[in-house]
């Protein structure tokens, strides 16, 4: 499959919850290419999780359309095809874990689909290895850490072999170590196995790792571009009630203090490398 093939396409998407007057989504149009890693950002109530739930037909548009490959999510007869292609991991892993042993949980959906035992065994083992929880396969999920539980939930989804993984604030309840391990898993699924990733998040350090960032406000797409393009203007990001990546914030402060730091720096690695060069230059002088 080519990178420019469209995995998901939203066109003029509008949606409102019955109990709310305003639109949660107000004419959203966007595309996700096959193999892409897209981060969707925005303050609470901006519509990002509502958008995510449209991508695998948990919610249906009031107006407009969402296409998963060639399937319109409004067409009920294609619901199985859509859910096969787009898997979703939610914020609380406990809401997705149903079995008393890790490998049984990963196999749960496959059993319900009647997948033959030999194929199911292979797919479950492969999914646990891809998610980095194979060594915990015989453990009870309730004895795992939050990050490990979330990787069990991810394994349960990727055992279905989706083309696209939607992460709906899936790291929000984790500590920094758990978030880092889940992010490593997600990046590996994207880069090594070609799984398309749409990550709804409010952690800027996660968004920095994406191919493209979409920023939402009041149900519309406010900004879109590569991480460097989106985070270039710190003031604009803060005006949207978002944080700036810590490395970018540090570089902004250093520039204000007269230290020559590149405005394009947004990641910790880039920041560390730039500081190391400055220190080496200072020592030589």
C-alpha positions as CSV (number, residue, x, y, z in Angstrom):
1,X,0.0,0.0,0.0
2,X,1.2,3.5,-0.8
3,X,1.7,6.1,1.9
4,X,-0.6,8.5,0.0
5,X,-3.6,6.2,0.1
6,X,-6.4,7.6,2.3
7,X,-7.2,5.4,5.3
8,X,-9.8,7.7,6.8
9,X,-11.6,10.7,5.3
10,X,-14.0,13.1,7.1
11,X,-16.0,15.5,5.0
12,X,-18.0,18.4,6.5
13,X,-18.5,16.5,9.7
14,X,-21.1,17.9,12.1
15,X,-22.3,16.4,15.4
16,X,-23.9,17.5,18.6
17,X,-24.9,15.7,21.7
18,X,-28.6,15.8,22.6
19,X,-27.9,17.4,26.0
20,X,-25.8,20.1,24.6
21,X,-26.8,23.1,22.5
22,X,-23.6,23.8,20.7
23,X,-22.0,21.5,18.0
24,X,-19.3,19.2,19.3
25,X,-18.1,19.1,15.7
26,X,-18.8,21.9,13.3
27,X,-17.9,21.1,9.7
28,X,-14.7,19.2,10.3
29,X,-12.9,17.9,7.2
30,X,-9.6,16.0,7.4
31,X,-7.8,13.0,6.1
32,X,-5.5,10.3,7.5
33,X,-3.1,8.6,5.1
34,X,-2.3,4.9,5.3
35,X,0.8,4.4,7.4
36,X,0.6,7.9,8.9
37,X,0.9,8.8,12.6
38,X,-1.4,11.7,13.4
39,X,-1.8,13.4,16.8
40,X,-5.0,15.3,17.5
41,X,-4.7,18.0,20.2
42,X,-7.1,20.4,21.8
43,X,-8.3,21.7,25.2
44,X,-11.1,19.8,27.0
45,X,-14.4,20.0,25.1
46,X,-12.8,20.9,21.7
47,X,-14.2,17.8,20.0
48,X,-11.2,15.6,19.6
49,X,-12.6,12.5,21.3
50,X,-15.9,13.0,19.5
51,X,-14.0,13.0,16.3
52,X,-12.1,9.8,17.2
53,X,-15.4,8.0,17.9
54,X,-16.6,8.8,14.4
55,X,-13.5,7.1,12.9
56,X,-14.8,3.6,13.7
57,X,-18.6,4.4,13.7
58,X,-19.1,4.5,17.5
59,X,-20.7,7.8,16.7
60,X,-22.4,8.7,13.4
61,X,-22.4,12.2,11.8
62,X,-25.4,14.5,12.1
63,X,-24.2,16.0,8.8
64,X,-21.3,15.2,6.5
65,X,-19.6,11.8,6.0
66,X,-16.8,9.7,7.3
67,X,-15.1,7.1,5.0
68,X,-12.9,4.3,6.2
69,X,-11.2,3.4,2.9
70,X,-14.2,3.1,0.6
71,X,-16.8,2.4,3.4
72,X,-19.1,5.1,4.6
73,X,-19.6,4.8,8.4
74,X,-23.4,5.5,7.9
75,X,-23.8,2.3,6.0
76,X,-24.7,-0.2,8.7
77,X,-24.0,-3.2,6.5
78,X,-20.3,-2.2,6.4
79,X,-20.0,-1.8,10.2
80,X,-18.0,-5.1,10.5
81,X,-15.7,-4.1,7.7
82,X,-15.0,-0.7,9.3
83,X,-14.4,-2.2,12.8
84,X,-12.0,-4.8,11.2
85,X,-10.0,-2.0,9.7
86,X,-10.1,0.5,12.6
87,X,-9.5,-0.6,16.2
88,X,-9.8,1.7,19.2
89,X,-8.0,1.8,22.6
90,X,-9.7,4.0,25.2
91,X,-8.5,6.0,28.2
92,X,-9.2,3.4,30.9
93,X,-7.7,-0.1,30.1
94,X,-9.9,-1.7,32.8
95,X,-12.9,-1.0,30.6
96,X,-11.5,-3.1,27.8
97,X,-10.0,-6.0,29.9
98,X,-12.6,-8.8,30.4
99,X,-10.6,-12.0,31.1
100,X,-8.7,-13.4,34.1
101,X,-5.5,-14.0,32.2
102,X,-3.6,-11.8,29.8
103,X,-3.6,-14.2,26.8
104,X,-7.2,-15.1,27.3
105,X,-8.1,-11.4,27.2
106,X,-6.1,-10.9,24.0
107,X,-8.0,-13.9,22.5
108,X,-11.4,-12.8,23.6
109,X,-12.6,-11.0,20.5
110,X,-11.1,-13.7,18.2
111,X,-13.0,-16.4,20.0
112,X,-16.3,-14.4,19.6
113,X,-15.5,-14.2,15.8
114,X,-15.0,-17.9,15.6
115,X,-11.4,-17.7,14.4
116,X,-9.9,-21.3,14.1
117,X,-7.8,-22.3,17.2
118,X,-4.5,-22.6,15.3
119,X,-4.9,-19.2,13.7
120,X,-6.1,-17.6,16.9
121,X,-3.0,-19.0,18.8
122,X,-0.7,-17.5,16.2
123,X,-2.5,-14.1,16.2
124,X,-2.6,-13.8,19.9
125,X,1.1,-14.6,20.3
126,X,2.0,-12.2,17.6
127,X,-0.1,-9.4,19.1
128,X,1.3,-9.9,22.6
129,X,4.9,-9.8,21.2
130,X,4.1,-6.7,19.1
131,X,2.7,-5.0,22.2
132,X,5.6,-6.0,24.4
133,X,3.5,-8.0,26.9
134,X,4.2,-11.6,25.8
135,X,6.2,-12.4,29.0
136,X,3.1,-11.5,31.0
137,X,0.8,-13.8,29.1
138,X,0.0,-16.0,32.0
139,X,-0.5,-13.3,34.5
140,X,-3.8,-11.9,35.8
141,X,-4.4,-8.4,34.3
142,X,-5.3,-6.9,37.7
143,X,-1.8,-7.6,38.9
144,X,-0.2,-5.5,36.1
145,X,0.7,-1.9,36.1
146,X,-1.4,0.7,34.3
147,X,1.0,0.8,31.4
148,X,1.1,-3.0,31.1
149,X,-2.7,-3.1,31.2
150,X,-2.9,-0.6,28.4
151,X,-0.5,-2.7,26.3
152,X,-2.8,-5.7,27.0
153,X,-5.7,-3.6,25.6
154,X,-3.6,-2.6,22.6
155,X,-2.7,-6.3,22.0
156,X,-6.4,-7.2,22.1
157,X,-7.1,-4.7,19.4
158,X,-4.1,-5.5,17.2
159,X,-4.9,-9.3,17.4
160,X,-7.9,-8.3,15.2
161,X,-5.2,-7.1,12.7
162,X,-6.6,-3.6,12.1
163,X,-5.1,-1.3,9.5
164,X,-5.5,1.7,11.8
165,X,-5.2,2.1,15.6
166,X,-7.2,5.0,17.3
167,X,-5.7,5.9,20.7
168,X,-8.4,8.0,22.5
169,X,-6.4,9.6,25.3
170,X,-5.0,6.1,26.1
171,X,-2.1,7.4,28.1
172,X,-4.1,9.9,30.2
173,X,-4.3,7.7,33.3
174,X,-0.7,6.5,33.2
175,X,2.4,7.7,35.1
176,X,5.3,9.0,33.0
177,X,7.1,5.6,32.8
178,X,3.8,3.9,31.7
179,X,3.2,6.6,29.1
180,X,6.7,6.2,27.7
181,X,6.4,2.4,27.3
182,X,3.0,2.7,25.7
183,X,4.4,5.3,23.3
184,X,7.3,3.1,22.4
185,X,4.8,0.3,21.6
186,X,2.7,2.6,19.5
187,X,5.7,4.0,17.5
188,X,6.9,0.5,16.9
189,X,3.5,-0.6,15.6
190,X,3.5,2.4,13.2
191,X,7.1,2.3,12.0
192,X,7.8,-1.5,11.9
193,X,4.4,-2.9,11.1
194,X,2.9,0.0,9.1
195,X,-0.2,0.4,11.3
196,X,-1.8,3.8,10.9
197,X,-2.1,5.6,14.2
198,X,-4.4,8.4,15.2
199,X,-3.6,9.5,18.8
200,X,-5.9,11.8,20.7
201,X,-3.8,13.3,23.4
202,X,-3.1,16.3,25.6
203,X,0.6,15.5,26.1
204,X,2.7,17.6,23.8
205,X,5.7,15.3,24.1
206,X,3.6,12.6,22.4
207,X,2.4,14.9,19.7
208,X,6.0,15.8,18.9
209,X,6.6,12.2,17.8
210,X,3.8,12.2,15.2
211,X,4.1,12.8,11.5
212,X,1.3,15.3,11.5
213,X,-0.5,17.3,14.2
214,X,-4.1,18.5,14.1
215,X,-5.2,21.1,16.7
216,X,-8.9,21.5,17.4
217,X,-10.9,24.3,19.1
218,X,-14.6,24.6,19.5
219,X,-15.4,21.7,17.2
220,X,-13.2,22.9,14.3
221,X,-9.7,22.2,13.0
222,X,-7.7,25.3,14.1
223,X,-4.2,24.3,13.1
224,X,-2.7,21.5,11.0
225,X,0.8,20.6,10.0
226,X,4.0,18.8,10.9
227,X,5.0,19.1,14.6
228,X,7.6,21.7,13.8
229,X,5.1,23.8,11.9
230,X,2.4,23.6,14.5
231,X,4.7,24.3,17.5
232,X,6.7,27.0,15.9
233,X,4.6,29.8,17.4
234,X,4.4,29.2,21.1
235,X,2.1,32.1,21.7
236,X,-0.5,30.7,19.2
237,X,-0.4,27.3,21.0
238,X,-0.9,28.9,24.4
239,X,-3.8,31.0,23.0
240,X,-5.5,27.7,22.2
241,X,-5.2,26.7,25.9
242,X,-2.5,24.2,25.2
243,X,1.0,23.6,26.7
244,X,4.2,24.0,24.7
245,X,6.5,21.0,24.5
246,X,9.0,21.3,27.4
247,X,12.0,21.3,25.1
248,X,10.5,24.1,23.0
249,X,9.6,26.1,26.2
250,X,13.2,25.7,27.5
251,X,14.6,26.9,24.2
252,X,12.3,29.9,24.2
253,X,13.5,30.9,27.6
254,X,17.1,30.4,26.7
255,X,16.7,32.6,23.6
256,X,15.1,35.3,25.7
257,X,18.2,35.1,27.9
258,X,20.4,35.6,24.9
259,X,21.4,32.0,24.3
260,X,21.4,31.2,20.5
261,X,18.9,28.3,20.3
262,X,17.2,27.3,17.1
263,X,13.5,28.2,17.0
264,X,12.8,24.8,15.2
265,X,13.8,22.7,18.3
266,X,10.8,20.9,19.8
267,X,12.1,17.5,21.0
268,X,14.2,16.7,24.1
269,X,16.8,15.0,21.8
270,X,17.2,18.1,19.6
271,X,17.4,20.3,22.7
272,X,20.1,18.1,24.3
273,X,22.1,18.0,21.1
274,X,22.0,21.8,20.7
275,X,23.0,22.4,24.3
276,X,25.9,19.9,24.0
277,X,27.2,21.7,20.9
278,X,27.0,25.1,22.8
279,X,28.8,23.7,25.8
280,X,31.5,22.1,23.6
281,X,32.0,25.4,21.8
282,X,32.2,27.3,25.1
283,X,34.9,24.9,26.3
284,X,37.0,25.3,23.2
285,X,36.8,29.0,23.5
